[in-house]
Amino acid sequence: MTSSRILSVYTWAFLAFMFAPLILMMLSSVNNASPPSVTNWGGLTSKWYAFFWMPEDDLRADPTLRLLDRDRFVSCFGNSLTISVVVVPLSLLLGLAGAVLLTRWRSRANGLLWWVLLSPMLAPGVILGLSALVFWGRLGVNAGLFTIMMAQVTFIAGYPLLILMARLQRQPVELEEAALDLGASPFRVFRRITLPFLLPALGSAAVIALLASMENYNTTMFAKGGACTFATEIGAMGRNPNGHPPVINAVGTVIIVLTVVAAVAHSVFSRREAG
């Protein structure tokens, strides 16, 4: 067997390993069987998707759906949106400040500062969550949405930092120096030259920060106290000893579809702009 054949086999095996569970999840999301299954086929259904808007009488009539707390699930999703509204802007601001500092400040301490700023991304989520819980608890702040926000910001800010640094390293520094020589203030240079150049990277960083906040489980789980989020509620539902409800599969399928649509739309628009 040639090396190219081995590489092809490995590639297809890797793709099957990655995508087969997702395909099975999508199939089980339209199967009228609970717990989710693709071998025990009970017929096509859309009730796992309709769980979020079906009338209360229909919800109580279903033996599986009536065991779920729809209001709590929606409330936890709202908590995740509230958290992301705070986490995303803070992460962008901190990441932008760190990126400008590391790319524009020339010092022997840059290497050390680099590792200090990125170390939260390498730390286990359990440690970040517990440290935020203990720190803010000592200051008299009870665990809840605020501690979740602070815990998430500590590591999510690293993603915008890396993205914005990569963008800034491609910007000609001479443009900023020329503007300063012509009498522009540093703030005006940043607002008129640096910030417009960073706008595409800021958009990408905001999307990544939003996704990281919404899906985070480990850090959030240890910093949430009695609160709940979209990820922690799905985790709680998944730990059901009788099998997780197919509603989780429906939610996962919706997320996959939205991700694929967004990726395809981005690719189409990028090709149109390039053409």
N, C-alpha and C positions, 0 to 999 in steps of 0.2 A: 504494500500500500504506500503510495507516494505521500510526501509531506503535505501537499495541497489537499489531498483527499482526507487526510487526518484532520487538517484544519477545518475543512468543510463539515466533517462529522461532528467535531467539537462545537463548531458554531451553531449548528442546528440543534444539538443536544442542549446547549446553553440557552438558546431561544425557547425551546420547549420547556425547560426547567423554569424559565422566567414567566412565560405567558400562559402555560397550561392551567395553573391555578386560577388565573384571572378569567380565562374562558369558562372554566367550570363554575366559578362564582357567578358569572353573568348568566349562565344557563340555569343555575339553581334559583336565581332571582325571579324567574318566570315560571317556576315549577310549584304547583300547588301541593307542596309537601313540607312538613316541619317536623324535625330539624331539616336544614337545607340538604338536598340530595339531588344527584343527577341519575342515579341508578334506579331509585324508587320514584318513577315518574307518575305524578298525580294529575297531569294535565296542565295546560297553559293557564296562567292567571296574572293579573296585574294588581292584585290586592296588596302585595307587599310594597308596591309603589304608592298605591292609593291610601296607605295607612295614614299619611299626613293630612289628608283632606277629606276622607270619607266621613259620612254622617256618624254621629255618636251611636245611633241605634245599630247600624251595620257593624261598627267597631265592637260593640258589646256582644253581638251575635256570633262573632268568629271566635272559636275556642283558643286560638293562638294569639290573635291581636288584642283580645280583651285583657290579657295578662300584662300588656305593656302600658307604660305610663307615657302617653303621647305628649301631654303638657310638659312633663319633665324633660323629655327629649328635645322639644322645641326650645325650652328655656335654657338648656345646656348649650344648644347651638347659638342662641342669642348671647350667652356669656362668652363664647369663643369669638364672636364678632366684636363684642365690646372690648375684649382683651386685645384683639388684633388692631383695633382703632388706635390704641395707645402704643402697643409694641412696635408696629411698623414705623410710625414717624420717629419714635425715639431711636430705633435701630438705625434708621437712615441718617439721623443727625449724628449719632455716635460713630457710625461707620464712615460718614463723610469727613468728620473731624480727624479720625484716625488715619484715613487715606491721605488727606492733605498733609498731615503731620509727617507721615512716613515717606512721602514722595517729595516733599518740598524742604524738609528740615534735614540738613546734612550733619550727622554727628556719629561719633563712635558708639553711641548708645542706641542707634537705630536697630541693631540686631536684637538687643535685649528687649527694646520696646516692642518689636515685632512679635516676639514670643509671649510677652505679657498680654498684649492685646488679643492674640489668637488662642491663648491657653484655655479660655472658657469653652471653645469649640471642641477641645480635646478632652475636657473633663467629663466624667460620666454624668448623665442626667440626674442620677440619684443624688450625687454630691451637690450639684447645683441647687436642686430642689430643697434638700435638707439645710444647706447653708443659708439659703434665703429665708427659710422658715425660722431657723434659730436666730439669725441676725435681726429680722424685723420683729420677732417675738420679744427679743431683749429690749427693743425700743417701744414695746407696748402695742404693736400692730398685730391684730389677730390674722390668722391665715385665711385667705380668701382670694378674691380676684386681684387685689393689689399685689399680694405676694407672688401670685402667678405671673403677673406682668413683669415684676422686677426680676424674677428668676429667668423668664424667657429672654428678656432683653440682654442679660449677661452673655448669652451665647449667640443669639440671633444677630446681634450687631456685627458679628464676625463675617457674616455672609455679605452684607453691603460693603464692608471694609475691603474684602478681597476683590469684589466686582469693581468698585470704584478705583481701587489702586491700579488694577489692570487698565482701566480707561485713562487714568491720569498719566500713567507711564507712556502712553502713546501721544499725549499732548505736547506740542513743542513749547518748552519753557520760554523760548525767546519771545513769544507773543506777550506773555505776562511781563517779562522784563522790559520790553519795548514800551508797553503801556505805562509802566511805572516811571520809566525815563521821561515820558511825555507829560508827566504830572498827575496821572490818575492815582487815586488813593487805592490802598490794598483792597478795601471793600468793593470799590467800583470795578477793579480788575476782576475780582472773584465773581461779581454779579453779571458783568457784561461779557466776560471771556470764558472763565472756568466753568461756571454753572451751566450755561447753554451747551457747552461741550459735554457735560456730564449727564444731561437730561436723559438720553437713551439708557445709560447705565443705571440711572436712578429708577427709571421705570422697571427695568429688569430686576433690580435689587428689591424693589417694593413687592413685586409679585412673589419672589422667592421668600422674602421675610413673611409675607402673608401666609403662604403655604406652610412654612416651618412653624408658625404660631398655631395654625389651625390643627395641624396633625400631631403636634408634640404631645407625648404621653408621659415619658419617664420623669422629666423635670416637673411637669404640671401635677402629676400624681402625688408627689411628695411636698408640693407647695400649696395645694389647693385647700387644705383644711376640710370644711364641710361643703365647699362649693363644687361645682361640676362644670365640665366643658364637653364639647363635641367628642373629643378623642377619649376622655375618661369614661363618658357614658357608654360609648360603643364598647370600650374595654370591659365595663361592668356587665353589659348585655352579653358579650362574648364568653364570659366566665360562667354562664348558666350551666349547671350540671346536666341538664336535660338537652343540651344543644342550643347554640345561639339561634335567635329568631331570624328568619330569612329577610327581615327588614334591613338587617345589616348588609346583606348581599345587594339589596336594591340600592342602598345608599352608596356602596362601593361602586356599583355599576354606573350610577349617575356621575360620580366623581371621575371615573375613567372616561366616560363619554365627553364630559366637559373638557377634560385635559386634552383629549385627542382633537376635539373641535378647535380649541384654542391654538394648539400646535399647528394644525393644518391652516388655520386662518392666518397665523403669523407667517408661515412659509409662503402662502399665496401673496400676501401684502408685500413681503420682502422681495419676492421675485418681480412684482409689478414696479416697485420702486427702483430696483436694479435695472429693469428693462427700460 
